[in-house]
């Protein structure tokens, strides 16, 4: 049975422009993913919101996983606060499997995101969850939580986001996706 590590944001300090936190909403996405993964026969382990990043990475490296999926929402630099929109999907440069999953996820995510041309795949060697995990890893920034329209889109699309993430995982692992 394929197995993944789900890592929704543990960043409760990242506040949405109109209330709530990145940790809260990304954990709702992970909650909504669980039934899809279970129905598709994909086993998973999940971080806990109180875990610091180093503990999440150690936990993820404690067992062999087929994939590490970190789920986040984004914020702009202060000078651009509220101005950016879009989804960014990061993978570690040199990880062919990470890149393959990132591209597959982007293709599927474009079907639901309100600005499909604003879904980008980005190599990144700095993010610890990409750099320090043993399994192929991807970190998705689902949209910008400091932009009112994107923040509302996230809240209104929790299940759509979860479904596309789970569907992409199933496709990557070459297992049938089941509702």
ABEGO torsion letter per residue (X at the ends): XBBBBBBBBABAABBBAAEEBAAAAAAAAAAAAAAAAAAAGBBBBBBBAABBAAAAAAAAAABBBABBBBBBBBBBBAAABGABBEBBBBBBBGBAAAAAAAAAAAAAAAAABABAAABBBBBBAABAAAAABABBBBBBBAEBAABAAAAAAAAAAAAAAAAAAAAAAAAAAGBBBBX
